[in-house]
């Protein structure tokens, strides 16, 4: 499965609620999300209209590592 090319930061934040992430705060154009599932984990995502593919890939890699999910499993879960 390919990474989505047109996902916004807000859409990604909404999708991450499926994994237990909640917005903890926002500073400028960056949204900070936190989950306690599988231990406490924080992730910062840009609140841009379209997240760059490399940035999205790095965010998803960090989340997949925390939840012990492969990239394919994570993409199926979120999208």
Backbone as ProteinMPNN parsed JSONL, in Angstrom:
{"seq_chain_A": "XXXXXXXXXXXXXXXXXXXXXXXXXXXXXXXXXXXXXXXXXXXXXXXXXXXXXXXXXXXXXXXXXXXXXXXXXXXXXXX", "coords_chain_A": {"N_chain_A": [[0.84, -1.178, 0.0], [0.548, 2.203, -0.842], [1.799, 5.309, 0.485], [-0.442, 7.899, 1.465], [-0.795, 10.77, -0.6], [-1.875, 13.252, -0.225], [-2.611, 13.94, 2.375], [-3.612, 15.866, 5.142], [-2.263, 17.539, 8.054], [-4.168, 17.729, 10.087], [-6.013, 15.766, 9.291], [-4.419, 13.491, 9.56], [-3.966, 13.554, 12.329], [-6.577, 13.057, 13.191], [-6.916, 10.446, 12.192], [-5.053, 9.101, 13.743], [-6.279, 8.87, 16.188], [-7.445, 6.414, 16.254], [-5.495, 4.76, 17.161], [-5.29, 5.455, 19.739], [-4.192, 7.957, 20.193], [-4.193, 11.321, 21.344], [-4.729, 14.81, 21.013], [-2.412, 16.716, 22.648], [-1.364, 19.279, 22.832], [-1.007, 22.31, 20.863], [1.38, 24.137, 19.114], [1.92, 26.875, 17.315], [2.3, 25.878, 14.025], [2.391, 23.166, 14.559], [1.287, 20.077, 15.783], [0.974, 18.348, 18.772], [0.767, 15.055, 19.767], [-0.324, 12.507, 22.013], [-0.136, 9.23, 23.379], [-1.072, 6.602, 25.59], [-1.189, 3.991, 25.205], [0.434, 0.963, 25.142], [2.534, 2.0, 26.547], [3.76, 5.293, 27.307], [3.794, 7.605, 24.645], [4.901, 10.156, 22.503], [4.23, 12.245, 19.714], [4.976, 14.561, 17.18], [3.343, 16.395, 14.749], [3.168, 18.187, 11.642], [0.832, 20.812, 11.087], [-0.025, 21.162, 8.402], [-1.478, 21.837, 5.141], [-0.919, 19.76, 3.332], [1.022, 17.026, 4.067], [4.425, 16.386, 3.536], [5.77, 13.595, 1.744], [8.119, 12.299, 2.715], [8.236, 13.273, 5.335], [5.822, 12.286, 6.362], [6.353, 9.549, 6.125], [8.451, 9.234, 8.001], [7.109, 9.915, 10.378], [5.159, 7.88, 10.493], [6.858, 5.658, 10.663], [8.004, 6.0, 13.201], [5.711, 5.781, 14.808], [4.883, 3.181, 14.122], [7.075, 1.689, 15.1], [6.763, 2.114, 17.854], [4.279, 0.883, 18.373], [4.768, -1.663, 17.512], [4.143, -2.443, 14.861], [4.101, -3.311, 11.428], [4.815, -1.347, 8.478], [2.834, -1.776, 6.534], [0.745, -2.934, 8.067], [0.185, -0.795, 9.758], [-0.658, 1.19, 7.927], [-3.007, -0.036, 6.957], [-4.519, -0.019, 9.291], [-4.844, 2.732, 9.804], [-5.716, 3.992, 7.412]], "CA_chain_A": [[0.0, 0.0, 0.0], [1.319, 3.438, -0.932], [1.466, 6.382, 1.413], [-1.309, 8.916, 0.87], [-0.031, 11.922, -1.073], [-2.575, 14.515, 0.007], [-3.18, 13.975, 3.72], [-3.251, 17.054, 5.922], [-1.897, 17.267, 9.442], [-5.402, 17.53, 10.869], [-6.556, 14.451, 8.923], [-3.559, 12.491, 10.178], [-4.263, 13.573, 13.767], [-7.866, 12.378, 13.362], [-6.695, 9.017, 11.952], [-4.264, 8.547, 14.845], [-7.145, 8.592, 17.349], [-7.715, 4.964, 16.222], [-4.422, 4.107, 17.92], [-5.303, 5.988, 21.098], [-3.526, 9.254, 20.301], [-5.02, 12.495, 21.592], [-3.98, 16.063, 20.906], [-2.064, 17.232, 23.971], [-1.337, 20.729, 22.633], [-0.543, 22.775, 19.56], [2.202, 25.34, 19.147], [2.092, 27.336, 15.941], [1.79, 24.959, 13.01], [2.731, 21.792, 14.919], [0.351, 19.438, 16.707], [1.611, 17.334, 19.621], [-0.168, 13.992, 20.124], [0.177, 11.607, 23.048], [-0.9, 8.021, 23.684], [-0.576, 5.803, 26.711], [-1.314, 2.596, 24.773], [1.761, 0.366, 24.937], [3.497, 2.908, 27.161], [3.556, 6.67, 26.862], [4.486, 7.952, 23.41], [4.567, 11.482, 21.976], [4.582, 12.466, 18.322], [4.659, 15.907, 16.709], [3.071, 16.412, 13.316], [2.891, 19.537, 11.146], [-0.577, 21.081, 10.763], [0.021, 21.727, 7.063], [-2.54, 21.327, 4.264], [-0.461, 18.469, 2.8], [2.296, 16.633, 4.674], [5.356, 15.814, 2.559], [5.844, 12.14, 1.814], [9.221, 11.913, 3.594], [7.833, 13.593, 6.703], [4.793, 11.31, 6.718], [7.024, 8.258, 6.281], [9.18, 9.259, 9.272], [6.106, 9.902, 11.452], [4.57, 6.542, 10.548], [7.9, 4.73, 11.134], [8.097, 6.187, 14.652], [4.491, 5.222, 15.401], [4.949, 1.727, 13.931], [8.055, 1.152, 16.044], [6.194, 2.131, 19.206], [3.169, -0.075, 18.468], [5.233, -2.949, 16.975], [3.379, -2.714, 13.654], [4.813, -3.061, 10.174], [4.257, -0.21, 7.746], [1.59, -2.225, 5.889], [-0.279, -3.076, 9.11], [-0.159, 0.548, 10.22], [-1.448, 1.853, 6.889], [-4.351, -0.644, 6.959], [-5.201, 0.438, 10.512], [-5.14, 4.168, 9.756], [-6.372, 4.471, 6.193]], "C_chain_A": [[0.884, 1.239, 0.0], [0.884, 4.43, 0.138], [0.524, 7.372, 0.73], [-0.504, 10.162, 0.531], [-0.659, 13.262, -0.699], [-3.188, 14.625, 1.4], [-2.69, 15.215, 4.459], [-2.866, 16.629, 7.342], [-3.108, 16.996, 10.309], [-6.036, 16.173, 10.562], [-5.728, 13.329, 9.544], [-3.816, 12.413, 11.68], [-5.575, 12.848, 14.043], [-7.714, 10.868, 13.176], [-5.949, 8.365, 13.119], [-5.085, 8.315, 16.109], [-7.493, 7.11, 17.398], [-6.67, 4.18, 16.995], [-4.306, 4.673, 19.334], [-4.603, 7.322, 21.277], [-4.562, 10.357, 20.516], [-4.137, 13.726, 21.476], [-3.692, 16.551, 22.315], [-1.899, 18.748, 23.93], [-0.854, 21.052, 21.223], [0.229, 24.061, 19.759], [2.453, 25.753, 17.709], [1.484, 26.354, 14.967], [2.159, 23.507, 13.298], [1.778, 21.289, 15.995], [1.094, 18.345, 17.467], [0.538, 16.337, 20.052], [0.49, 13.056, 21.127], [-0.742, 10.395, 23.159], [-0.277, 7.345, 24.891], [-0.673, 4.314, 26.387], [0.08, 2.045, 24.473], [2.871, 1.179, 25.577], [3.301, 4.302, 26.597], [4.41, 6.969, 25.632], [3.972, 9.294, 22.913], [5.013, 11.553, 20.523], [4.16, 13.879, 17.952], [4.467, 15.85, 15.206], [2.795, 17.84, 12.873], [1.418, 19.679, 10.777], [-0.648, 21.766, 9.409], [-1.106, 21.15, 6.213], [-2.183, 19.981, 3.624], [0.914, 18.172, 3.396], [3.165, 16.012, 3.581], [5.525, 14.321, 2.811], [6.958, 11.679, 2.763], [8.896, 12.161, 5.057], [6.801, 12.584, 7.196], [5.417, 9.937, 6.962], [7.756, 8.184, 7.62], [8.216, 9.199, 10.463], [5.542, 8.497, 11.61], [5.579, 5.497, 11.013], [8.014, 4.798, 12.651], [6.889, 5.564, 15.359], [4.494, 3.698, 15.285], [5.926, 1.064, 14.881], [7.478, 1.085, 17.451], [5.129, 1.05, 19.377], [3.517, -1.458, 17.922], [4.384, -3.387, 15.785], [4.27, -2.475, 12.437], [4.145, -1.879, 9.477], [2.922, -0.571, 7.1], [0.455, -2.339, 6.904], [-0.751, -1.712, 9.591], [-1.017, 1.281, 9.195], [-2.862, 1.28, 6.807], [-5.168, -0.159, 8.142], [-5.668, 1.885, 10.394], [-5.976, 4.598, 8.558], [-7.187, 3.355, 5.588]], "O_chain_A": [[1.855, 1.315, 0.753], [-0.246, 4.392, 0.625], [0.679, 7.652, -0.459], [0.374, 10.564, 1.295], [-0.019, 14.303, -0.848], [-4.18, 15.33, 1.584], [-1.51, 15.564, 4.407], [-3.12, 15.499, 7.759], [-3.072, 16.122, 11.174], [-6.541, 15.505, 11.464], [-6.28, 12.329, 10.002], [-3.877, 11.319, 12.242], [-5.679, 12.106, 15.02], [-8.316, 10.092, 13.919], [-6.195, 7.202, 13.441], [-4.624, 7.624, 17.018], [-7.807, 6.591, 18.47], [-6.929, 3.061, 17.436], [-3.335, 4.399, 20.04], [-4.435, 7.778, 22.409], [-5.653, 10.328, 19.947], [-2.95, 13.689, 21.799], [-4.617, 16.778, 23.095], [-2.256, 19.433, 24.889], [-0.361, 20.188, 20.498], [-0.206, 24.961, 20.478], [3.132, 25.043, 16.967], [0.301, 26.027, 15.058], [2.233, 22.698, 12.373], [1.501, 21.975, 16.978], [1.768, 17.512, 16.862], [-0.477, 16.722, 20.632], [1.702, 12.84, 21.096], [-1.963, 10.512, 23.048], [0.912, 7.51, 25.167], [-0.286, 3.473, 27.198], [0.812, 2.597, 23.651], [4.032, 1.056, 25.187], [2.733, 4.463, 25.517], [5.593, 6.631, 25.583], [2.767, 9.545, 22.901], [6.044, 10.993, 20.149], [3.097, 14.34, 18.369], [5.311, 15.329, 14.477], [2.245, 18.628, 13.642], [0.827, 18.758, 10.213], [-1.259, 22.827, 9.277], [-1.634, 20.084, 6.531], [-3.065, 19.152, 3.402], [1.849, 18.96, 3.251], [2.684, 15.201, 2.789], [5.432, 13.852, 3.945], [6.746, 10.75, 3.541], [9.24, 11.354, 5.921], [6.898, 12.087, 8.318], [5.042, 9.243, 7.907], [7.684, 7.162, 8.302], [8.485, 8.507, 11.445], [5.454, 7.979, 12.724], [5.2, 4.543, 11.692], [8.109, 3.764, 13.313], [7.037, 4.901, 16.385], [4.147, 3.002, 16.238], [5.642, -0.008, 15.415], [7.686, 0.101, 18.161], [5.083, 0.379, 20.408], [2.654, -2.335, 17.873], [3.958, -4.539, 15.7], [5.087, -1.554, 12.421], [3.046, -1.467, 9.847], [1.986, 0.228, 7.114], [-0.664, -1.897, 6.642], [-1.945, -1.499, 9.804], [-2.001, 1.926, 9.56], [-3.818, 2.03, 6.608], [-6.368, 0.085, 8.016], [-6.766, 2.223, 10.836], [-6.841, 5.466, 8.676], [-7.822, 3.547, 4.552]]}, "name": "protein", "num_of_chains": 1, "seq": "XXXXXXXXXXXXXXXXXXXXXXXXXXXXXXXXXXXXXXXXXXXXXXXXXXXXXXXXXXXXXXXXXXXXXXXXXXXXXXX"}
